[in-house]
Amino acid sequence: MSILAFDGRMGASGDMILAALLDAGADPDVLESVTDVLEVEYRIDETVKCGISSTTVDVYLTDRDDGGPDGHEHGHADEHDGRKHSHEHADHAHDHADGDGHGHEREHAHDHADGNGHGHDHEHTHDHGDDHVHAEGHGPHRSYLEVREIVENMSLEPAIERDALAIFELLGEAEASVHGEPLEEIHFHEVGADDAIADIVGAVLLCHDLGPDEIVTTPLATGGGSVSMSHGEYPVPTPAVVEIAQRADWSLRGGPVETELLTPTGAAILGHLADGVASLPSLDLETSGYGAGGYDLDPHPNVLRVLVGDGGGRGELVKDDIAVLETNLDDATPEVLGGLHETLSDAGARDVSILPATMKKSRPGHLVKVICKPADRERVARALAEETGTLGVRDAGATHRWIANRAFETVELEVEGETYEVTVKIASDVDGEVYDVSTEYDDARAVAAEMGVSIREVIHRAETAARASLPNRDSRR
């Protein structure tokens, strides 16, 4: 089983996640799905942090001058990612406490104070032979619904779009909880700008390109000190990070330095994609990568490390952290019940079961049980309520299940000179030992109709053919 493990001892931010995944071998060409829609470009470079060669990623606007959306001098304090910006676009001077928590060095002059008052002065120019402007702090700010529309227009693969939207929903729910506002009314600031969209969608694209069976993270360091926001000075971790962590599977830890290390964007990406582990798992290591932040935090290397390898094991199944939601229905129509599997799956459900039940006053009804990832539970619960009209959804809390590694393969059946293709599902443990082969029913039904034989016969032939190929194949995923 392939595992992608983040080492969270120096926290995480969106651009550090991008950089670490690219350094581990993800294909940068997949990022074109973002640059084809947004007027941005990714600039990938190398740096050294405490002797560690690392990758950096910066996002630049490609069609704006330095004046932002209206070209006016403006200031804003942003609670959504802990950044405080005071922009004077006439001379490009910024005094800002950088909410990426790692002091990612940008192209302007910064008088940069961290949470304990220690100043970090960086001088940078963006003489890249063009007029492109770094996207951080520039470009439009959007509502949650506007961000959803942009992502939906990127023509992403369904699984990638679902993950990206889930991350923005996690961010939105955290903001809604902090500010006491409905999700639909949340207006993002920095995390709704082009660079944050590029970070989040880009991270999902790169994770899918690496294609691990499981993504995990060790406890994520938050740093320390405090950050300035529009309503005052707040301790690290910021309120949004705290809210995200409450919904995530992993844990937090303070330190090791007095500056912000874990940003809401980084927390949300890992909150949806990664399960928590106490320490790095045993891996037959295949590749690794380092994504650098901008601060020099000597003697601590300011890098996010990612490790990719085979998790091995001793024949056990895979532990999968889940949440279980359920509700009782006594007035749902067959049409509503019949459509629940599809609509709830679109919202992030992993499995949906509908069981007959006897309700109060001996009325017939149904018990709906839904399995989803812990980070998706609020979105799935909302979809369940909207689809059924139920007045309450019970949350059994985060738990786990033991699941098989699953691979789908196509086998060919030849009958009277005609070749037919049927998909079969191969179930195996973490050692790759196959213990079940099953035919996809829809394929078997369609082929049975074409061949003029029973569905049972197609299933038997397909599974026999699949099992015959097992000695000649590596059954590990």
Long-range contacts (C-beta under 8 A, 24 or more apart in sequence): 1-213, 1-214, 1-310, 1-311, 1-312, 1-313, 1-318, 1-405, 1-430, 1-476, 1-477, 2-211, 2-212, 2-213, 2-214, 2-286, 2-308, 2-309, 2-310, 2-311, 2-477, 3-212, 3-213, 3-214, 3-215, 3-216, 3-281, 3-283, 3-308, 3-309, 3-310, 3-311, 4-207, 4-210, 4-212, 4-214, 4-215, 4-216, 4-306, 4-307, 4-308, 5-215, 5-216, 5-217, 5-218, 5-277, 5-280, 5-281, 5-283, 5-306, 5-307, 5-308, 6-215, 6-216, 6-217, 6-218, 6-270, 6-274, 6-304, 6-305, 6-306, 7-217, 7-218, 7-280, 7-304, 7-305, 7-306, 7-307, 8-217, 8-218, 8-219, 8-220, 8-221, 8-250, 8-270, 8-304, 9-218, 9-219, 9-221, 9-256, 10-102, 10-221, 10-256, 10-261, 10-293, 10-297, 10-300, 10-301, 10-302, 10-303, 10-304, 11-101, 11-102, 11-220, 11-221, 11-222, 11-223, 11-260, 11-261, 11-262, 11-263, 11-266, 11-304, 12-217, 12-220, 12-261, 12-262, 12-263, 12-266, 12-267, 12-269, 12-270, 12-304, 13-100, 13-101, 13-102, 13-104, 13-199, 13-262, 13-263, 13-265, 13-266, 13-293, 13-304, 14-100, 14-195, 14-196, 14-199, 14-200, 14-203, 14-263, 14-265, 14-266, 14-269, 15-56, 15-57, 15-58, 15-59, 15-100, 15-104, 15-199, 15-291, 16-100, 16-102, 16-104, 16-266, 16-291, 16-292, 16-293, 16-303, 16-304, 17-199, 17-203, 17-266, 17-269, 17-270, 17-291, 17-304, 18-42, 18-57, 18-199, 18-202, 18-203, 18-206, 18-291, 19-44, 19-54, 19-55, 19-56, 19-57, 19-289, 19-290, 19-291, 19-292, 19-304, 20-55, 20-289, 20-290, 20-291, 20-303, 20-304, 20-305, 20-306, 21-203, 21-206, 21-207, 21-210, 21-289, 21-291, 21-306, 22-55, 22-57, 22-206, 22-289, 22-291, 23-54, 23-55, 23-288, 23-289, 23-290, 23-291, 23-306, 24-210, 24-287, 24-288, 24-289, 24-306, 24-307, 24-308, 25-210, 25-287, 25-289, 25-308, 26-206, 26-207, 26-209, 26-210, 27-206, 27-209, 30-205, 30-206, 30-208, 30-209, 31-198, 31-202, 31-205, 31-206, 33-154, 33-155, 33-156, 33-160, 33-201, 33-205, 34-154, 34-197, 34-198, 34-201, 34-202, 34-205, 36-154, 37-150, 37-153, 37-154, 38-150, 38-194, 38-197, 38-198, 39-63, 39-64, 39-194, 40-135, 40-194, 40-195, 40-198, 41-132, 42-198, 42-202, 43-128, 47-292, 49-290, 49-292, 49-293, 49-296, 49-301, 49-302, 49-303, 50-296, 50-298, 50-299, 50-300, 50-301, 50-302, 51-301, 52-290, 52-301, 52-303, 53-290, 54-290, 54-291, 54-292, 54-303, 55-289, 55-290, 55-291, 55-292, 56-104, 56-291, 56-292, 57-291, 58-104, 58-106, 58-134, 59-134, 59-135, 59-136, 59-194, 59-195, 59-198, 59-199, 60-128, 60-132, 60-133, 60-134, 60-135, 61-132, 61-133, 61-134, 61-135, 61-138, 61-139, 61-194, 62-132, 64-133, 64-138, 64-139, 65-131, 65-133, 66-92, 66-133, 66-138, 68-137, 68-138, 68-139, 69-139, 69-140, 76-189, 76-230, 77-228, 77-229, 77-230, 78-189, 78-190, 78-229, 78-230, 79-175, 79-178, 79-179, 79-189, 79-229, 79-230, 79-231, 79-238, 79-239, 79-240, 80-171, 80-175, 80-188, 80-189, 80-190, 80-191, 80-192, 80-240, 80-264, 81-189, 81-190, 81-191, 81-196, 81-240, 81-263, 81-264, 81-265, 82-227, 82-229, 82-234, 82-236, 82-238, 82-240, 82-241, 82-260, 82-263, 82-264, 83-137, 83-190, 84-227, 84-228, 84-229, 84-230, 85-137, 87-137, 94-137, 96-137, 97-227, 97-228, 97-260, 98-294, 99-190, 99-227, 99-238, 99-260, 99-263, 99-264, 100-136, 100-263, 100-265, 100-266, 100-293, 100-294, 101-223, 101-236, 101-259, 101-260, 101-261, 101-262, 101-263, 101-266, 101-293, 102-261, 102-293, 102-294, 102-295, 102-302, 103-259, 103-293, 103-294, 103-295, 103-302, 104-136, 104-293, 104-294, 104-295, 105-294, 106-134, 106-136, 106-294, 107-133, 107-134, 108-134, 114-225, 114-258, 114-259, 114-260, 114-295, 115-223, 115-224, 115-225, 115-226, 115-227, 115-236, 115-258, 115-259, 115-260, 116-224, 116-225, 116-258, 116-259, 118-258, 120-295, 122-294, 134-195, 135-193, 135-194, 135-195, 135-198, 136-190, 136-193, 136-195, 137-190, 137-193, 138-193, 139-193, 139-194, 139-195, 140-193, 140-194, 141-187, 141-188, 141-189, 141-190, 141-192, 141-193, 142-187, 142-188, 142-192, 142-193, 143-185, 143-186, 143-187, 143-188, 143-192, 144-168, 144-169, 144-172, 144-183, 144-184, 144-186, 144-187, 144-188, 144-192, 145-184, 146-192, 147-188, 147-192, 147-197, 150-197, 151-197, 151-201, 154-201, 156-201, 156-205, 157-208, 159-208, 160-201, 160-204, 160-205, 160-208, 162-346, 162-348, 163-204, 163-207, 163-208, 163-272, 163-273, 164-200, 164-201, 164-204, 166-272, 166-348, 166-375, 166-376, 166-379, 167-200, 167-204, 167-268, 167-269, 167-271, 167-272, 167-273, 168-200, 168-268, 169-378, 169-379, 170-244, 170-247, 170-268, 170-271, 170-272, 170-375, 171-240, 171-244, 171-264, 171-265, 171-268, 173-243, 173-247, 173-378, 174-240, 174-243, 174-244, 174-247, 174-264, 174-268, 175-240, 175-243, 177-243, 178-239, 178-240, 178-243, 191-264, 191-265, 196-265, 199-265, 199-269, 200-265, 200-268, 200-269, 203-269, 203-273, 204-269, 204-273, 207-273, 210-308, 212-308, 213-311, 213-318, 213-405, 213-477, 214-275, 214-311, 214-318, 215-273, 215-274, 215-275, 216-274, 216-275, 216-276, 216-277, 216-281, 217-250, 217-270, 217-274, 217-275, 217-276, 217-277, 218-250, 218-276, 218-277, 218-278, 218-279, 218-280, 219-250, 219-251, 219-252, 219-253, 219-276, 219-278, 220-245, 220-250, 220-251, 220-252, 220-253, 220-262, 220-267, 220-270, 221-252, 221-253, 221-254, 221-255, 221-256, 221-261, 221-262, 222-252, 222-253, 222-254, 222-255, 222-260, 222-261, 222-262, 223-254, 223-255, 223-256, 223-257, 223-258, 223-259, 223-260, 223-261, 223-262, 224-254, 224-255, 224-257, 224-258, 224-259, 225-258, 225-259, 225-260, 227-260, 236-260, 236-261, 237-262, 238-264, 240-264, 240-267, 241-267, 244-268, 244-271, 245-271, 247-271, 247-374, 247-375, 247-377, 247-378, 248-274, 248-276, 248-374, 248-375, 249-274, 249-275, 249-276, 249-321, 249-373, 249-374, 249-375, 249-398, 250-274, 250-275, 250-276, 250-277, 251-276, 256-300, 257-297, 257-300, 259-295, 259-297, 271-375, 272-373, 272-375, 272-376, 275-321, 276-321, 280-307, 281-311, 282-311, 282-312, 283-307, 283-308, 283-309, 283-310, 283-311, 283-312, 284-309, 284-310, 284-311, 284-312, 285-309, 286-310, 310-476, 311-430, 312-430, 312-431, 313-429, 313-430, 313-431, 314-430, 314-431, 315-429, 315-430, 315-431, 315-433, 316-402, 316-429, 316-430, 317-402, 317-403, 317-404, 317-429, 317-430, 318-402, 318-403, 318-404, 318-405, 318-430, 319-400, 319-401, 319-402, 320-400, 320-401, 320-402, 320-403, 321-373, 321-374, 321-398, 321-399, 321-400, 322-350, 322-371, 322-372, 322-373, 322-374, 322-398, 322-399, 322-400, 322-401, 323-371, 323-372, 323-373, 323-374, 323-376, 323-377, 323-395, 323-396, 323-397, 323-398, 323-399, 324-369, 324-370, 324-371, 324-395, 324-396, 324-397, 324-399, 325-369, 325-370, 325-372, 325-377, 325-380, 325-381, 325-384, 325-393, 325-394, 325-395, 325-396, 326-367, 326-368, 326-369, 326-370, 326-393, 326-394, 326-396, 327-367, 327-368, 327-384, 327-385, 327-388, 327-390, 327-392, 327-393, 327-394, 328-357, 328-359, 328-365, 328-366, 328-367, 328-368, 328-390, 329-365, 329-366, 329-367, 329-368, 329-388, 329-390, 330-359, 330-363, 330-364, 330-365, 330-366, 331-365, 331-389, 332-365, 332-366, 332-388, 332-389, 336-387, 336-388, 337-366, 339-387, 340-368, 340-384, 340-387, 340-388, 343-383, 343-387, 344-370, 344-380, 344-383, 344-384, 344-387, 346-383, 347-376, 347-379, 347-380, 347-382, 347-383, 348-372, 348-373, 348-376, 348-379, 348-380, 349-376, 349-380, 349-383, 371-401, 374-398, 404-428, 404-429, 404-435, 404-436, 405-429, 405-430, 405-432, 405-476, 405-477, 406-477, 407-475, 407-477, 408-440, 409-466, 409-469, 411-462, 411-465, 411-466, 411-469, 412-465, 413-447, 413-451, 413-458, 413-461, 413-462, 413-465, 415-451, 415-453, 418-450, 418-451, 420-447, 420-450, 420-451, 421-447, 422-447, 422-458, 422-462, 424-462, 424-463, 424-466, 426-466, 426-475, 428-475, 428-476, 428-477, 431-476, 432-474, 432-475, 432-476, 432-477, 433-475, 434-470, 434-475, 437-463, 437-466, 437-467, 438-463, 439-463
